[in-house]
Amino acid sequence: MSQGLNSGLARHAWFVGLFIGGCLLSGCLSPLAMHQAVLEYDRTVSRLEAEMLLLNIARARHFHPNHFTALSSVAATFEFQTNAGVVPGAAGLTETIVAPVFGASAAEKPTMTIIPIQGEEFTTRILTPFDETKIAFLFQQAIEPAIILRLMGRELVVSGYGESARLRNDPYHRAEYEEFRRRVLHLSSLNLTQHLFVGPILYEEPSPFMFDRKLTTEETVESLDTLLRTSEHGFRWISSPTGELRLSRRIVGRIAFTNYDPSKLTNEERQQLALEAEKIPRNAILVDIRPDHPGGEYPIHGTLIIRSFNAILQFLAMGVSAAQEYHVAKDPRTGEVPRNPPWTIAIEEIEDKPADAAFAVPYEGRWYSIRKAPKSTGGVQPWNQVAFRLLNQLYQMTVTEVSKVPTPAITIAK
């Protein structure tokens, strides 16, 4: 009697263990599967964007139209199943006649929605040159000036210190290209020594109304309309060195590259500099490297013209084979420079699939790739990978929110 009872209790315990084990296995499996899926989707979307950029550079290299597609959404359904059962016990290994088995499985059913990015708005954005604020924003991210300007700069028009020339950032025009590269290296050298100032020109704009004393109550009432209009435009009271009171407002002017702190100039000098910068288009930046300041042995006064995103892709595509970049040494008057590779972004074109590539795409019977970053860079970020990351960031600045793109979406259920 006692032996039968013990045997029944043992079988009951096994079934309880079977149930608990199945529940635990299912519970552990579901968050683990979702965690891995989310990470894999993130990696896939990131790689997709990078390879899309490479693909469009390859298209431009073959003079084919560009086309962009974005992954709008991913909806994944997870099915978790557990199963349990019993099998005959192995003779001699157990006192019971059955042994429990249990397991769990997970099935993933993703549905992806992709949207072709096209239409007038996107085309306009991709063809419109970047404005100066984008350059200033990227400088604030501590990206090396040579990387930004070699990628985004179309040309440098110099017009000062006895110079008048157009320096195109295009290897087809060798003399102009080499001088453009030297000027960009000079700006990078100034940035390395913290003598390059990049930012808006600030100055005070006085109001035509001036007073040699504070206004009385009656005078204030009489001038109320004028005062209200001026305050609406940001005017404020300031006192001159002679004690005169006047209305003035601070103006945030255009962006400039200088080798001096513009705030150290007089207000009149800053206003004159700002007026000069105001005359150039929004896709241009005033460059003023003066002789009497650090780096002034190689003075520069002119305008840097900025490319559009489409022009950047064309420049990189031509650099693959038709108009390859090459090494240009810095000017002897330029100080130390961080790096000076011959290419802006090195894109390899080979017949076989590359074995060691960070990103690679096939097109027209060839493979186009970006190499992986070296394992050790000595604390210096690898130029090629930083430049390609910058290209991706510029694309993100160009493309609109894909959910608002008025084009047919394509849904793929796996």
C-alpha positions in Angstrom: 0.0 0.0 0.0 2.8 2.4 1.0 4.7 1.6 -2.2 1.7 2.3 -4.5 1.1 5.6 -2.7 4.7 6.7 -3.1 4.6 5.8 -6.8 1.4 7.8 -7.3 2.9 10.8 -5.6 6.0 10.6 -7.8 3.9 10.5 -11.0 1.9 13.5 -9.7 5.1 15.4 -9.0 6.4 14.6 -12.5 3.3 16.0 -14.1 3.4 19.1 -12.0 7.0 19.6 -13.0 6.1 19.0 -16.6 3.5 21.8 -16.4 5.8 24.2 -14.5 8.7 23.5 -16.8 6.6 24.2 -19.9 5.4 27.5 -18.5 8.9 28.6 -17.5 10.3 27.7 -20.8 7.7 29.6 -22.7 8.0 32.6 -20.4 11.8 32.8 -20.9 11.6 32.3 -24.6 9.1 35.1 -25.4 11.1 38.1 -24.2 14.4 36.6 -25.4 12.9 36.2 -28.9 11.5 39.7 -29.0 14.7 41.2 -27.7 16.8 39.5 -30.4 14.2 40.4 -33.1 14.2 44.1 -32.2 18.0 44.3 -32.3 18.1 42.5 -35.6 15.5 44.7 -37.2 17.4 47.8 -36.1 20.7 46.4 -37.6 18.9 45.6 -40.8 17.3 49.0 -41.2 20.6 50.7 -40.5 22.4 48.5 -43.1 19.6 49.1 -45.6 20.1 52.9 -45.4 23.8 52.6 -45.8 23.6 50.2 -48.8 20.9 52.4 -50.4 23.4 55.3 -50.4 26.1 53.1 -51.9 23.6 51.9 -54.5 22.7 55.4 -55.6 26.4 56.3 -55.9 26.8 53.3 -58.1 23.8 54.4 -60.2 25.3 57.9 -60.6 28.6 56.4 -61.5 26.8 54.7 -64.5 24.8 57.9 -65.2 21.6 56.2 -64.1 18.8 58.0 -62.3 18.8 58.0 -58.5 16.0 56.3 -56.6 15.5 56.0 -52.8 13.2 53.7 -50.9 12.5 53.8 -47.1 11.3 51.2 -44.8 8.2 52.9 -43.3 7.1 50.3 -40.7 7.7 46.8 -39.5 4.9 44.9 -37.8 6.0 41.5 -36.3 3.7 38.9 -34.9 5.2 36.4 -32.5 3.6 33.1 -31.8 4.9 31.2 -28.7 3.9 27.5 -28.3 4.6 25.0 -25.6 4.1 21.3 -25.8 4.2 18.6 -23.2 3.7 14.8 -23.1 4.9 11.6 -21.7 6.9 8.7 -23.2 7.6 5.2 -21.9 10.3 5.3 -19.2 13.6 3.7 -19.8 13.9 0.3 -18.2 16.1 0.3 -15.1 16.5 4.1 -15.0 13.2 5.0 -13.3 10.6 3.3 -11.1 7.8 4.9 -13.2 6.4 3.5 -16.4 6.4 6.9 -18.1 8.8 9.9 -18.5 7.7 13.5 -19.2 8.8 15.5 -22.2 8.2 19.2 -22.8 9.3 22.0 -25.2 8.6 25.4 -26.5 8.8 27.1 -29.9 8.5 30.6 -31.3 7.4 31.7 -34.7 7.9 35.2 -36.2 5.6 36.6 -38.9 6.9 40.1 -39.9 5.0 42.5 -42.2 7.1 45.3 -43.7 5.9 48.4 -45.5 8.3 50.2 -47.9 7.8 53.5 -49.5 9.5 54.8 -52.7 10.7 58.4 -51.8 9.8 60.6 -54.7 7.7 63.6 -55.7 8.3 67.3 -56.2 9.0 68.0 -52.5 11.7 65.4 -52.1 13.2 66.2 -55.5 13.4 69.8 -54.6 15.1 69.1 -51.3 17.7 66.8 -52.9 18.5 69.3 -55.6 18.6 72.4 -53.4 22.0 73.2 -52.0 22.5 73.0 -48.2 22.4 76.3 -46.5 25.0 77.7 -44.1 23.2 76.6 -41.0 23.8 72.9 -41.8 27.6 73.6 -42.0 27.6 75.5 -38.7 25.5 72.7 -37.1 28.0 70.0 -38.2 31.0 72.1 -37.0 29.3 72.0 -33.5 29.5 68.2 -33.7 33.3 68.4 -33.6 33.6 66.8 -37.1 36.9 67.7 -38.8 36.5 70.7 -41.1 38.3 69.0 -44.0 35.8 66.2 -44.0 32.8 68.6 -44.0 34.2 71.0 -46.6 35.6 68.4 -49.0 32.3 66.6 -49.0 29.9 69.6 -49.0 32.1 72.3 -50.6 31.5 73.0 -54.3 34.0 75.8 -54.7 35.8 78.6 -53.0 35.6 82.0 -54.6 38.5 84.1 -53.3 38.4 87.9 -53.6 40.8 89.5 -51.4 44.5 90.0 -50.5 45.4 90.4 -54.1 43.5 87.3 -55.2 40.6 86.9 -57.5 39.9 83.3 -58.5 37.4 80.5 -58.6 38.7 77.3 -56.9 36.5 74.3 -57.9 36.4 71.2 -55.8 36.7 69.0 -58.9 39.6 66.8 -59.9 38.8 67.7 -63.6 40.2 71.1 -62.9 43.5 70.1 -61.3 45.0 73.5 -60.5 41.8 74.8 -58.9 41.1 71.5 -57.1 44.6 71.4 -55.6 44.3 75.0 -54.3 40.9 74.2 -52.9 42.3 71.3 -51.0 45.1 73.4 -49.7 42.7 76.1 -48.4 40.6 73.4 -46.7 43.6 71.9 -45.0 44.5 75.4 -43.8 41.1 75.7 -42.1 41.5 72.3 -40.5 44.9 73.3 -39.2 43.4 76.4 -37.6 40.7 74.3 -36.1 43.2 71.9 -34.6 44.9 74.8 -32.8 41.5 76.3 -31.8 42.0 79.4 -33.9 39.1 78.8 -36.3 35.8 80.6 -35.3 32.6 79.3 -37.0 29.4 81.0 -36.1 27.0 83.9 -36.8 28.2 87.5 -36.8 26.5 89.4 -33.9 26.1 93.2 -33.8 23.9 96.0 -32.4 21.6 97.8 -34.8 20.8 101.3 -33.3 17.4 102.8 -33.7 17.1 106.3 -35.3 15.5 107.6 -32.1 18.2 108.9 -29.6 17.8 110.8 -26.4 20.2 112.6 -24.2 18.1 111.9 -21.0 15.4 109.6 -19.8 11.9 110.4 -21.1 9.3 112.1 -18.9 5.9 110.6 -18.4 4.3 113.0 -20.9 7.0 112.3 -23.5 6.6 108.5 -23.0 2.9 108.8 -23.6 3.4 110.9 -26.7 5.9 108.4 -28.1 4.0 105.3 -27.0 3.2 104.1 -30.5 6.8 104.4 -31.6 8.1 102.6 -28.5 5.7 99.8 -28.9 6.7 99.3 -32.5 10.4 99.2 -31.6 10.0 96.8 -28.7 8.1 94.4 -30.9 11.2 94.3 -33.1 13.5 93.4 -30.2 14.9 96.9 -29.5 16.2 97.6 -26.0 17.6 100.6 -24.1 21.4 100.8 -24.0 23.7 103.5 -22.6 26.6 104.8 -24.7 30.0 105.6 -23.1 29.0 109.3 -23.1 25.9 108.6 -21.1 23.4 108.9 -23.9 20.5 106.5 -24.0 19.3 105.0 -27.2 17.3 102.1 -28.5 19.2 99.2 -30.1 18.6 95.6 -31.0 21.0 92.7 -31.3 21.1 91.2 -34.8 22.2 87.6 -35.5 23.9 87.8 -38.9 25.2 85.3 -41.3 27.7 82.5 -40.6 31.4 83.2 -41.1 34.8 81.4 -40.9 37.4 83.6 -39.3 40.8 83.2 -37.6 39.8 85.8 -34.9 36.9 86.2 -32.5 34.4 88.5 -34.1 33.1 89.6 -30.7 36.5 91.4 -30.2 35.8 93.7 -33.1 34.0 97.0 -32.7 30.3 97.1 -33.4 30.9 99.0 -36.6 33.4 96.5 -37.9 31.0 93.6 -37.1 28.2 95.4 -38.8 30.3 95.9 -41.9 31.4 92.3 -41.9 27.7 91.2 -41.5 26.6 93.4 -44.4 29.2 91.8 -46.6 28.0 88.3 -45.6 24.4 89.3 -46.2 25.1 89.9 -49.9 26.0 86.3 -50.6 23.4 83.5 -51.2 22.2 81.2 -48.4 24.2 78.3 -49.7 27.5 80.2 -49.2 29.7 81.1 -46.2 32.0 84.1 -45.8 35.6 83.1 -45.2 37.9 85.8 -43.6 41.3 84.6 -42.6 43.2 87.8 -41.8 47.0 88.3 -42.0 47.3 89.8 -38.5 46.0 86.8 -36.7 47.0 83.1 -36.2 47.3 81.4 -39.6 47.5 84.8 -41.3 50.6 83.8 -43.2 48.2 82.1 -45.7 45.3 84.7 -45.8 42.0 83.9 -47.3 39.1 86.2 -48.1 36.2 84.9 -50.1 33.0 82.8 -50.3 32.6 79.0 -49.8 29.8 77.7 -52.0 27.9 74.6 -50.7 26.7 71.6 -52.7 23.3 70.0 -52.8 22.9 66.3 -51.7 22.5 65.3 -55.3 25.7 67.1 -56.2 27.5 65.3 -53.4 26.4 61.9 -54.8 27.6 62.9 -58.3 31.0 64.1 -56.9 31.5 60.8 -55.1 30.3 58.8 -58.1 32.8 60.5 -60.4 35.5 59.9 -57.9 35.1 56.1 -58.3 36.6 56.1 -61.8 36.0 59.1 -64.1 37.5 61.8 -61.9 39.4 60.2 -59.2 40.8 62.3 -56.4 44.5 62.2 -55.6 47.0 63.3 -52.9 47.5 67.0 -52.5 50.1 68.2 -50.0 49.4 71.1 -47.6 50.8 74.5 -48.2 54.1 75.2 -46.5 52.5 78.1 -44.6 49.9 75.7 -43.1 50.6 74.2 -39.7 49.9 70.6 -38.6 46.9 68.9 -40.1 45.1 65.9 -38.5 44.7 63.8 -41.7 45.0 64.3 -45.4 43.8 61.2 -47.4 43.7 61.5 -51.2 39.9 60.6 -51.3 36.9 62.2 -49.6 35.2 58.8 -49.3 37.0 55.7 -50.7 34.5 53.6 -52.6 35.9 50.5 -54.1 34.7 49.1 -57.4 35.6 45.4 -58.1 34.2 42.5 -60.0 33.9 40.0 -57.1 32.1 40.4 -53.8 34.6 42.0 -51.3 35.5 39.8 -48.3 36.2 42.6 -45.8 33.6 45.3 -46.3 31.4 47.2 -43.9 28.8 47.8 -46.7 28.7 46.4 -50.2 26.1 46.3 -53.0 26.2 44.8 -56.5 25.3 46.9 -59.6 25.9 46.4 -63.3 28.1 43.4 -62.8 30.4 45.0 -60.2 30.5 45.4 -56.5 30.7 48.7 -54.7 31.9 48.8 -51.1 33.1 50.7 -48.1 35.8 48.9 -46.1 35.5 48.2 -42.4 37.1 50.5 -40.0 40.6 49.4 -38.8 40.6 47.7 -35.4 43.1 50.2 -34.0 43.2 53.9 -35.0 45.3 55.2 -32.2 42.4 57.3 -30.8 41.8 59.0 -34.1 38.5 58.3 -35.8 38.9 56.7 -39.2 38.4 59.3 -41.9 36.5 57.1 -44.4 33.9 55.8 -42.0 33.3 59.2 -40.5 32.8 60.8 -43.9 30.4 58.0 -44.9 28.5 58.5 -41.6 28.3 62.2 -42.4 26.9 61.4 -45.8 24.2 59.4 -44.1 23.4 62.3 -41.8 23.1 64.6 -44.7 20.7 62.2 -46.3 18.6 62.2 -43.1 18.6 66.0 -43.2 17.3 65.9 -46.8 14.6 63.2 -46.7 11.2 64.1 -45.3 9.3 62.0 -42.8 8.4 58.9 -44.8 5.0 58.5 -43.3 4.0 61.8 -44.9 5.3 60.9 -48.4 2.2 60.9 -50.7 3.3 57.8 -52.7 1.9 54.3 -52.8 3.3 52.0 -50.1 4.3 48.4 -50.7 3.5 45.9 -48.0 5.5 42.6 -47.9 4.3 39.8 -45.6 7.0 37.2 -44.9 
